[in-house]
Amino acid sequence: MQQALNKKWWFTPFILLLIVILLHVLALWPWFIENVYSAYVYPPIAYLLRLLTGWLPFSTGDALYALVAIWLIVKIILFFRYKPSWKKFGMALRNLAVKGLGAYIFFLLLWALNYYRYGIGYKMHLFPDRYSTEDLKTVTAQIREQLNASRKRIDSLHIRYGDDKTIFKEAADLYDAAKATYPYLSYPNHSVKKMLAGDIGSYGGFLGYYNPFTGEAQVNAKAPVFVLPFIACHEIGHQLGFASESEASFAGFLAVRSGNLPAFNYSAYFDMFLYANGELYSRDSIAARENVKLLDTLVKKDINTYRQYLYAYRNPLEPLLTKLYGNYLKAHNQPKGIESYDEIVAWLIAYYKKYGRL
């Protein structure tokens, strides 16, 4: 009897760990991930999840994570309330490991295997490579001009941003327009929602996230309204299976370019400029400062507003959370960690070299 109990103690965690290992071994074949999982397995999974949760008027992903946090707190309280022992502690760790491994397996199967695909470059025959400082200067100047022009257009046409639901719908419509040129950006059954805990997200440094367990793209509506359109486009990119941060941004950029919505154009080029000019600053600070001087006055005002937002939510835990998220990205095929977001610059330069425009 005792032998059977001992076997039961380790058997389930062992099987789950073996499944995790096998899935990571499978991830060593990006061709299979791209042409089988990302092409035929993931799309119906994502569609079904959006079908199940998309009709609800609130973020079920946020609610799910809140319930998990409450469950964990209750379990800890109950553990210490009823005569804790080392044996109970060991069983609690074992049960937590089983649940954690099970959740991680679902995480991989429901979405995260997309981290190991060839990605959008494979689809477009576009492969970003190392670029020179001159290439960076050229593209950053192009982005700056587009940024200034789109900001002036917003002002001249007296365009006002809609509420978050309007922004999310317009983001989805842009992807619907983009699929005519880029079929892999087809986005059926839309599901973009506002984060319920926007303040918590802001304190953690998150402008949005994709929930692989519910299929929802989450946007932090606490951020300045002019950055929300591109955040929504970025998160939809994740929904479509582009797990890499830079590829999700590039997918969003392609969607924005497929339409003619000034607010989205401005939001996209605003984001692209911050990354490109930030990279240029590390190589040629004089040229980067000159770019800032040449920005439209209203753009400078928006940059200041965005910085004030980031400053308002600074806290001692944010660097730790950023480091943890960076390590998470490194563990999932993004070796640059949090700097993976910056790799959008390489995509833009490759796109510019191929098509001669941005």
C-alpha positions in Angstrom: 0.0 0.0 0.0 2.7 2.4 1.0 4.7 1.5 -2.2 1.6 2.4 -4.3 1.3 5.7 -2.5 4.9 6.5 -3.1 4.5 5.7 -6.8 1.5 7.9 -7.0 3.4 10.7 -5.4 6.0 11.0 -8.1 4.2 9.4 -11.1 2.0 12.4 -12.2 4.7 15.1 -11.9 7.1 12.8 -13.8 4.6 12.3 -16.7 3.9 16.0 -16.9 7.5 16.9 -16.8 8.2 14.4 -19.6 5.5 16.0 -21.7 7.1 19.4 -21.2 10.4 18.1 -22.3 8.9 16.4 -25.4 7.2 19.7 -26.4 10.5 21.6 -26.1 12.2 18.9 -28.1 9.5 19.3 -30.7 10.2 23.1 -30.7 13.7 22.3 -32.0 12.1 21.8 -35.4 10.9 25.3 -36.4 9.8 24.0 -39.8 7.3 21.7 -38.1 6.1 24.4 -35.8 5.6 26.9 -38.7 4.0 24.6 -41.2 2.0 22.3 -38.9 1.4 23.8 -35.5 1.2 27.6 -36.5 -0.6 26.9 -39.8 -3.1 24.2 -38.8 -3.2 23.6 -35.1 -3.0 27.0 -33.5 -5.5 29.0 -35.7 -8.6 26.8 -34.8 -7.5 26.9 -31.1 -7.3 30.7 -31.1 -10.6 31.0 -33.0 -12.4 28.7 -30.5 -11.0 30.6 -27.5 -12.1 33.9 -29.0 -15.6 32.4 -29.7 -15.9 31.3 -26.1 -14.7 34.5 -24.4 -15.0 37.3 -27.0 -18.7 37.9 -26.4 -18.2 38.7 -22.7 -18.1 42.4 -22.0 -15.1 42.1 -19.6 -11.7 40.6 -19.6 -12.1 37.0 -18.6 -8.3 36.6 -18.7 -7.9 39.2 -15.9 -10.7 37.6 -13.9 -9.0 34.2 -14.4 -5.7 35.4 -13.1 -7.4 37.1 -10.1 -9.2 33.9 -9.2 -5.9 32.0 -9.4 -4.2 34.6 -7.1 -7.1 34.4 -4.6 -7.0 30.5 -4.7 -3.3 30.6 -4.0 -3.7 33.0 -1.0 -6.5 30.9 0.4 -4.4 27.7 0.1 -1.5 29.4 1.9 -3.7 30.6 4.7 -5.4 27.2 5.2 -2.0 25.5 5.2 -0.7 27.5 8.1 -4.0 27.4 9.9 -4.3 23.6 10.2 -1.1 22.4 12.0 1.5 22.6 9.2 4.1 19.8 8.9 7.0 19.0 6.6 4.9 16.1 5.1 2.0 18.5 4.3 4.5 21.0 3.0 6.0 18.4 0.7 2.6 17.3 -0.6 1.6 21.0 -1.1 4.7 21.6 -3.2 4.0 18.4 -5.2 0.4 19.4 -5.9 1.5 22.9 -6.8 4.1 21.5 -9.2 1.4 19.3 -10.8 -0.9 22.2 -11.4 2.0 24.4 -12.6 3.3 21.8 -15.0 -0.3 21.2 -16.3 -0.8 25.0 -16.8 2.5 25.2 -18.6 1.6 22.4 -21.0 -1.6 24.1 -21.9 0.4 27.4 -22.3 2.7 25.7 -24.8 -0.1 24.0 -26.7 -2.6 26.9 -26.7 0.0 29.5 -28.0 3.6 29.5 -26.8 4.9 27.0 -29.3 4.6 30.0 -31.7 7.8 31.3 -30.1 9.7 28.7 -32.0 8.2 29.2 -35.5 10.0 30.8 -38.5 7.6 33.7 -38.2 6.5 36.6 -40.3 9.9 36.9 -42.1 9.4 33.5 -43.5 6.0 34.5 -44.7 7.2 37.7 -46.4 10.6 36.5 -47.5 12.0 39.3 -45.4 14.9 38.6 -43.2 16.2 41.4 -40.9 20.0 41.5 -40.6 22.6 43.7 -39.0 22.4 47.2 -40.2 24.7 50.2 -40.3 24.3 53.4 -38.5 23.7 55.1 -41.8 20.8 52.7 -42.5 19.5 53.5 -39.0 19.7 57.3 -39.6 17.9 57.0 -42.9 15.0 55.0 -41.6 14.7 57.0 -38.4 14.5 60.2 -40.5 11.7 58.5 -42.6 9.8 57.6 -39.4 10.3 61.1 -38.0 8.8 62.7 -41.2 5.8 60.2 -41.1 5.3 61.0 -37.4 5.2 64.7 -38.0 2.9 64.4 -41.0 0.4 62.2 -39.3 0.3 64.4 -36.2 -0.3 67.5 -38.3 -3.1 65.6 -40.2 -4.8 64.7 -36.9 -4.7 68.4 -35.9 -5.8 69.8 -39.2 -8.7 67.4 -39.5 -9.7 67.9 -35.9 -9.7 64.2 -35.4 -10.7 63.0 -31.9 -9.9 59.6 -30.5 -12.9 57.4 -29.8 -13.4 55.3 -26.7 -11.5 52.1 -26.2 -14.1 49.9 -27.8 -14.0 52.1 -31.0 -10.2 51.9 -31.1 -10.3 48.1 -30.7 -12.8 47.8 -33.5 -10.8 50.0 -35.8 -7.7 47.9 -35.1 -9.5 44.8 -36.0 -10.8 46.4 -39.2 -7.3 47.3 -40.2 -6.3 43.6 -40.0 -9.4 42.8 -42.1 -8.0 45.2 -44.7 -4.5 43.9 -44.4 -5.4 40.3 -45.2 -6.0 41.1 -48.8 -2.2 41.7 -49.1 -1.0 39.5 -46.2 -3.3 36.5 -45.9 -1.5 35.4 -42.7 -2.9 38.6 -41.0 -6.5 37.3 -41.4 -8.3 38.0 -38.1 -11.7 36.3 -37.7 -13.8 36.6 -34.6 -12.3 39.7 -33.0 -11.6 39.8 -29.3 -9.7 42.9 -27.9 -10.5 44.1 -24.4 -9.6 46.6 -21.8 -7.5 45.3 -18.9 -9.6 45.3 -15.7 -6.6 46.1 -13.6 -5.0 48.9 -15.7 -3.4 50.5 -12.7 -1.7 47.3 -11.6 -0.6 46.8 -15.2 0.9 50.3 -15.3 2.7 49.8 -12.1 4.1 46.6 -13.6 5.2 48.4 -16.8 2.6 46.5 -19.0 0.8 48.4 -21.8 -1.0 45.2 -22.8 -0.7 41.4 -23.0 -2.1 38.4 -24.8 -3.9 35.8 -22.6 -3.2 32.4 -24.2 -5.8 30.7 -21.9 -8.7 32.8 -23.0 -7.6 34.0 -26.4 -8.1 37.7 -25.5 -5.9 40.6 -26.5 -5.7 42.9 -23.5 -5.0 46.6 -23.7 -4.1 48.9 -20.8 -6.5 51.8 -21.2 -4.7 53.7 -18.5 -2.0 54.6 -21.0 -2.2 57.8 -23.0 -4.9 57.5 -25.6 -2.6 58.2 -28.5 -0.6 55.0 -27.8 -3.6 52.8 -27.5 -4.3 52.2 -31.2 -0.9 50.6 -31.8 -0.9 48.7 -28.5 -4.2 47.1 -29.8 -2.5 46.3 -33.2 0.5 44.8 -31.4 -1.6 42.5 -29.2 -3.7 41.3 -32.2 -0.4 40.4 -33.8 0.2 38.1 -30.8 -3.3 36.7 -31.2 -2.5 35.7 -34.8 0.4 33.6 -33.5 3.3 36.0 -33.8 4.7 35.4 -30.4 8.0 37.4 -30.8 7.5 40.9 -29.5 9.2 42.5 -32.5 7.2 40.4 -35.0 3.9 41.3 -33.2 4.9 45.0 -33.6 5.8 44.4 -37.2 2.5 42.7 -37.9 0.7 45.7 -36.3 2.7 48.0 -38.5 1.7 46.2 -41.6 -1.9 46.3 -40.5 -1.7 50.1 -39.9 -0.1 50.7 -43.3 -3.0 48.8 -44.9 -5.5 51.4 -43.9 -5.8 55.1 -43.8 -6.6 56.0 -40.2 -4.6 59.0 -39.0 -4.8 58.2 -35.3 -3.4 54.7 -36.0 -0.7 56.0 -38.3 0.4 58.4 -35.6 0.3 55.8 -32.9 2.4 53.4 -34.9 5.0 55.9 -36.0 5.1 57.3 -32.5 6.1 53.8 -31.2 8.5 53.2 -34.0 10.2 56.5 -33.5 10.9 55.9 -29.8 12.5 52.6 -30.6 14.5 53.8 -33.7 15.7 57.0 -32.2 16.5 55.3 -28.9 18.7 52.8 -30.9 20.3 55.7 -32.8 21.0 57.5 -29.5 23.2 54.6 -28.4 25.2 54.9 -31.7 25.1 58.6 -32.5 23.6 60.8 -29.8 24.1 64.0 -31.7 22.0 62.7 -34.7 19.3 61.4 -32.2 19.1 64.8 -30.5 18.8 66.5 -33.9 15.8 64.2 -34.7 14.1 65.3 -31.5 14.7 68.9 -32.4 13.0 68.4 -35.8 9.8 66.9 -34.2 6.6 68.8 -34.5 5.7 70.7 -31.3 2.6 68.6 -30.7 4.7 65.4 -31.0 7.1 66.7 -28.4 4.1 67.5 -26.2 2.9 63.9 -26.6 6.3 62.4 -25.8 6.3 64.5 -22.6 2.8 63.2 -21.8 3.9 59.7 -22.3 7.0 60.2 -20.1 4.8 61.7 -17.4 2.6 58.6 -17.5 5.6 56.3 -17.1 7.0 58.4 -14.3 3.7 58.5 -12.4 3.7 54.7 -12.2 7.4 54.2 -11.3 7.8 51.9 -8.2 10.5 49.8 -6.6 9.0 46.5 -8.0 9.0 47.6 -11.6 12.7 46.8 -12.3 12.2 43.4 -10.8 9.1 42.7 -12.8 10.9 43.9 -16.0 13.9 41.6 -15.2 11.6 38.7 -14.6 9.7 39.3 -17.9 13.0 39.7 -19.7 14.1 36.3 -18.4 10.8 34.8 -19.5 11.4 36.1 -23.0 15.0 34.7 -23.0 13.6 31.3 -21.9 11.2 31.4 -24.9 13.5 31.9 -27.9 14.0 35.6 -27.5 17.6 35.8 -26.4 17.7 39.6 -26.1 15.0 39.5 -23.4 13.2 42.8 -22.8 15.3 44.3 -25.6 13.5 42.0 -28.0 11.0 44.9 -28.5 13.8 47.0 -30.0 14.3 44.4 -32.8 11.4 46.0 -34.6 14.0 48.5 -35.9 15.7 45.7 -37.8 12.3 44.7 -39.4 11.7 48.3 -40.4 15.1 48.7 -42.0 14.7 45.4 -43.9 11.2 46.5 -45.0 12.5 49.9 -46.2 15.4 48.3 -48.1 13.1 46.0 -49.9 10.2 48.3 -50.6 11.8 51.8 -50.4 9.2 53.2 -48.2 7.8 53.1 -44.7 
